[in-house]
């Protein structure tokens, strides 16, 4: 069931989203060669708790950590571990924070040191695909309008669209209805109404869009080993358009 949030709920979701934004900014200087993903996870958990929030993902459907940290060919749901980041890696960090019962959710992809031009191209155009989707968020449009815009942009730039993974509603649960795919037809799916809150999150690859799930039953990896990128904002549908909740 799709829930329509009140103005008060939107404010709480914005507070949660701002904590997520601040956590991303806090982590940026630490994202460099030699740090372990477990160390990044600890930094994020302590930071979120210091802002009177709790990590949304820790314990969610068995996920053990605060952050989903996915490196190179890992697309989503990578487990923090003793693995050290290396120069040339691309690392996607997905952060969720719960504030007074409401969640913020945002993922961003970062370069570790200097990355090759293909990886830089992937990151640039996956981020731009996110904003192409966000442009479609306005009352009266459909989820399919968002999905179609992302897919068309990805196709234009010869990037693989992972179809098994989708965006979602956000509220008192970190994952709610509706699903928000990254592919589809204009004018299809639920109609957008003021008060709806959704996470839009293109997950694109440099090669095949086919994926498999690792032995931990959660981490999703590109089947051909090609690099992936993941960008996500939580947004609210407003009377006159869209409000990004996981920004400044």
C-alpha positions in Angstrom: 0.0 0.0 0.0 1.3 3.4 -0.9 1.1 5.9 2.0 0.7 9.6 1.7 2.8 11.5 4.2 1.7 14.5 6.2 3.7 17.8 6.3 5.0 16.7 9.8 6.1 13.4 8.4 7.8 15.0 5.5 9.7 17.2 8.0 10.8 14.1 9.9 11.8 12.3 6.7 13.8 15.4 5.7 15.6 15.3 9.1 16.5 11.6 8.6 17.6 12.4 5.0 19.8 15.2 6.2 21.5 12.9 8.6 22.2 10.5 5.7 23.6 13.4 3.7 25.8 14.5 6.5 27.1 11.0 7.0 28.1 10.8 3.3 30.0 14.1 3.7 31.7 13.0 6.9 32.9 9.8 5.2 34.3 11.4 2.1 37.8 12.2 3.5 38.2 8.7 4.7 37.5 7.0 1.4 41.1 6.4 0.3 43.4 3.5 -0.3 44.3 1.4 2.8 41.1 1.9 4.8 39.0 -1.2 5.4 35.3 -1.2 4.6 34.7 -2.3 8.2 36.5 0.9 9.4 34.2 3.0 7.2 31.2 1.1 8.6 32.2 1.9 12.2 32.8 5.6 11.4 29.3 5.8 9.9 27.6 4.0 12.7 29.1 6.3 15.4 28.3 9.4 13.3 24.6 8.4 12.8 24.2 7.6 16.5 25.8 10.9 17.5 23.0 12.6 15.5 20.3 11.0 17.6 19.5 8.5 14.9 20.0 4.7 14.3 21.3 2.8 11.3 18.4 1.7 9.2 20.1 -1.3 7.6 21.7 -2.9 10.6 19.7 -6.1 11.3 17.3 -5.4 8.4 16.5 -8.8 6.7 19.7 -10.2 8.3 22.1 -7.5 7.0 24.8 -7.2 9.7 26.2 -3.7 9.2 25.4 0.0 9.1 26.6 0.5 5.5 26.2 -1.4 2.3 29.6 -1.0 0.7 29.9 -2.4 -2.8 33.2 -2.4 -4.7 33.7 -2.5 -8.5 31.6 -5.4 -9.9 29.5 -5.5 -6.7 26.3 -3.6 -7.4 24.5 -3.5 -4.0 24.5 -5.0 -0.5 28.2 -5.5 -0.1 29.2 -6.5 3.4 31.7 -4.4 5.3 34.8 -6.5 6.1 38.6 -6.3 6.5 39.0 -5.7 2.8 41.1 -2.6 2.1 40.2 -0.1 -0.6 42.8 0.2 -3.4 43.6 3.0 -5.7 41.5 2.7 -8.8 38.5 1.1 -7.0 35.0 2.4 -7.4 33.0 2.1 -4.2 29.3 2.5 -3.7 28.2 3.4 -0.2 24.5 3.1 0.6 23.4 4.7 3.9 20.2 4.6 5.8 19.3 6.4 9.0 16.2 6.3 11.2 15.2 9.5 13.0 12.2 9.4 15.3 10.8 6.4 13.5 11.3 7.8 9.9 14.0 6.8 7.5 16.4 8.5 5.1 18.1 6.4 2.3 20.8 7.5 -0.1 23.6 5.8 -2.0 26.6 7.5 -3.8 29.5 6.1 -5.7 33.1 7.3 -5.0 36.4 7.0 -6.8 39.3 5.7 -4.7 42.3 7.7 -5.9 42.5 8.0 -9.7 40.1 5.7 -11.6 40.3 4.7 -15.3 38.3 6.8 -17.8 35.6 4.0 -18.3 34.9 4.0 -14.5 34.8 7.8 -14.4 32.3 7.7 -17.4 30.1 5.2 -15.6 30.0 7.3 -12.4 29.3 10.5 -14.3 26.4 9.1 -16.3 24.9 7.0 -13.5 24.6 10.2 -11.4 23.1 12.1 -14.3 20.6 9.2 -14.9 19.5 9.7 -11.3 18.7 13.4 -12.0 16.9 12.5 -15.2 14.6 10.4 -13.1 14.1 13.1 -10.5 13.1 15.5 -13.2 10.0 13.4 -13.8 8.8 13.7 -10.2 5.7 15.9 -10.2 2.0 15.4 -9.4 0.2 13.6 -12.2 3.2 11.8 -13.6 3.7 8.1 -13.2 6.4 5.9 -11.7 6.9 4.7 -15.3 7.9 8.2 -16.4 10.8 8.1 -13.9 11.7 4.6 -15.0 11.6 5.4 -18.7 13.8 8.5 -18.3 16.5 6.6 -16.5 16.4 3.7 -19.0 16.6 6.0 -22.0 19.5 8.0 -20.6 21.4 4.8 -19.7 20.8 3.4 -23.2 21.9 6.6 -24.8 25.2 6.2 -23.0 25.5 2.5 -23.6 25.3 1.4 -19.9 23.6 -1.7 -18.6 20.4 -1.3 -16.6 20.1 -3.8 -13.8 16.4 -4.9 -13.9 16.3 -7.1 -10.8 17.0 -4.1 -8.5 14.6 -1.2 -8.0 13.9 1.9 -6.0 11.1 2.0 -3.4 8.9 4.0 -1.2 10.3 5.3 2.1 8.6 6.2 5.4 8.4 4.4 8.8 9.9 1.5 7.0 13.1 1.9 4.9 11.4 -0.1 2.1 7.8 0.6 1.3 5.5 0.5 -1.8 5.7 1.5 -4.6 8.6 -0.2 -6.4 10.5 2.3 -8.6 12.2 0.4 -11.5 15.0 1.9 -13.7 13.3 0.8 -16.9 9.7 1.0 -18.2 7.1 2.8 -20.2 5.9 6.3 -19.9 2.4 6.7 -18.3 2.5 3.3 -16.6 2.6 2.4 -12.9 1.2 4.3 -9.9 0.4 8.0 -10.4 2.5 10.4 -8.4 0.6 12.4 -5.7 1.8 15.1 -3.3 3.0 13.4 -0.1 4.4 10.3 -1.7 8.0 9.7 -0.7 10.2 7.5 -2.9 13.9 6.5 -3.3 15.1 6.7 -6.9 18.3 4.7 -7.4 19.7 3.8 -10.8 22.2 0.9 -10.7 24.1 0.7 -14.0 27.0 -1.3 -15.3 29.7 -0.8 -17.9 28.8 -4.2 -19.5 26.0 -6.7 -19.2 23.0 -5.9 -17.0 22.8 -9.6 -15.9 23.6 -10.3 -12.2 24.1 -13.0 -9.7 23.8 -13.2 -5.9 26.9 -14.0 -3.8 27.0 -16.9 -1.3 26.0 -14.5 1.5 22.5 -14.4 -0.2 22.5 -10.6 -0.3 25.4 -9.1 -2.3 24.5 -8.6 -5.9 27.3 -8.8 -8.5 27.5 -8.1 -12.2 27.6 -11.5 -14.0 30.3 -10.5 -16.5 32.5 -8.8 -13.8 31.9 -5.3 -15.2 32.1 -2.3 -12.9 28.8 -1.0 -11.5 27.7 2.4 -10.0 24.8 3.2 -7.8 23.3 6.7 -7.0 20.2 7.2 -4.9 18.2 10.1 -3.4 15.0 9.9 -1.3 12.5 12.5 -2.7 9.1 13.8 -1.8 6.4 14.6 -4.3 5.2 18.2 -3.6 2.3 20.2 -4.9 4.5 21.9 -7.4 7.2 19.2 -8.1 9.8 17.5 -6.1 11.8 18.0 -2.9 15.1 16.1 -2.4 15.2 14.9 1.2 18.7 13.4 1.3 20.5 16.6 0.2 21.7 19.6 2.2 
